[in-house]
Amino acid sequence: MKTELANRMKELRTRKGFSQEELSEKTGLSLRTIQRIENGETEPRGDSLKRLALAFDVTSDDLVDWTVQEDRGFLLSLNLSSLSFLPFPLLGILVPLIIWISKKGKIQNVDMMINLIFLKVMYAYNLIFILINTYRINKGKETRYFPKFRFVR
């Protein structure tokens, strides 16, 4: 996406007949920022994007390609991040949520509902066993957990 934006910026700038310095003056952005955008080193956001769009007399949507991309590596990372509930249950919600927020609307098939359903099932499973074992302890019976992993004998 950065290279597409860089190419689009160069094309618009040359079509308007601006040098990088002139574009810098028109937008109020530094020359170095213009160079970084055109070299694909960074993407303009917020106010910078608005200033560039105004200087080129286009909309922000025309300047930036908002098409959704497919990224299987990201989807794999998002899916595996749900396992972060193992060391600390709250991480199972926070880590996928933070990752999802960073890419929502940009990556195809980022469906948070599947992860949230999995997490809700795991929390319900955990809650049921806590309640059952609390009852069993209160009655003086042995506790049961499934699956059971013996670390210490």
N, C-alpha and C positions, 0 to 999 in steps of 0.2 A: 504494500500500500504506500510505503514511503517513496518508493521509486516512481510510482504512478503520480503521486502528488508532486514530486520534484520535476518530473517531465511536464506536467500540466502547468506548473508555475513558470518554468522556462518558456514554454510555448506562449502563455498569456503575456508574459513580460515582453518577449520579442514582438508579438503581434501588436502590442500597444506602443512599441518603440521605446520602452524604458530600459535604461541601464540598471544594474543592481543598485548603484548609488541613488539614482532618481527614485527607484521604488522604495528605497530606504527612507528618503525624504518624504515621499507621499504618504507612507504608512506610519512613520514615526518609529519604525523598528530599526534596530541597529543593522549595519551592513553585514556584520558577522551572522546575525540571525537569518537574514535573507540568504546568505551563502550556505548556511547549514541546512536550511529548508530545501534549497535547490540541489544540494549534494546528497539529499536523502538521509542526513544525519539526525534530523528531528522533524516533528510534525507541528504545525501551528495549531494552537488550541485557543478557545475562548476569544478574548479581545484581539489577539494577533490574527486569528482567522477572519474576524470581522473586518479588521483594517485592510487585510490583503484583498478580500472580496470587494470592499468598497473601492479600493484603488483600481482594481481590474473591471469594475462595474459589472460584477456577476454576483450571484448568491453564494453563500457558504456551501450549499449543497452542490453547486456547479464546480466549485473549487476542489472539494474533497469527495472522493468516491466512497459512498456509504454502503456499498454492496457487502453482503454477508459472505464471509469466507469459510471454507471448510478447513479445519485444523484438527486432525485426529490426535496428534500429540497433546494438544491442549485438552481435548475431551478425555483422553486417557488420564492425564494429570488430575483433572477435575474429579473424575470418577474415583481414582485411588485416594484422593484427599479425604474422602468420606471415612476412610479407615483410621483417620487421626483420632477417632473417638476411642480407640483402644487404650492409649496411655491416659487420656483425660476426656471424659464424655463430651464436655462442652466444645472441645476442639472439633468434634465431628460435625458441628454445625457452623462454627466460626470460619474454619479454614476453607471449606467449599464455598461458603457465602462470600468471603473476601475474593476468592479466585473468580467466582461467577460475576460479581459486581465489576471486576476489572475488565471483563470481556463481554458483558451482556450486550446483545445487539450487533456484535461484530463477528461472532463465530457461529456457524451453522450447527444446529442440533444441540445447543447448550440448553438442556432442559433440566432445570433445577428440581422439578417436581419428583423425578425419579430418585434423586439423592435424598430429598426431604422425606419421601415415603419410606425409604430404607431406614433412615434415621429414626423416624417415628416408630417403626416396627421394632427396632433394636431397643429404644427407650421403653416401649411397652413391655417387651420381653424381660428386660432388666427389672422393671417395676413389679411385674407379676412375681418373679422369683424372690425379690426382696420381701414382698408382702407374705408370700407362702412361707418363706423361711422365718420371718418374724413370728408368724403364728406357730410354726413348729417349735421354735425356741421357747416360746411362751408355754407350750404344752409339755416341754421337756423331751421333745423328740429330736432325732438327728436331722441336720439340715441337708438339703439336696440341691445340687447345682448341675445343670446340663447346658453345654458340654462341660465336662470336668477335666481339668488339666492338673496333674499332680507334679508340683515343682519340688516339694519337700516331703519326705516320708517320715 
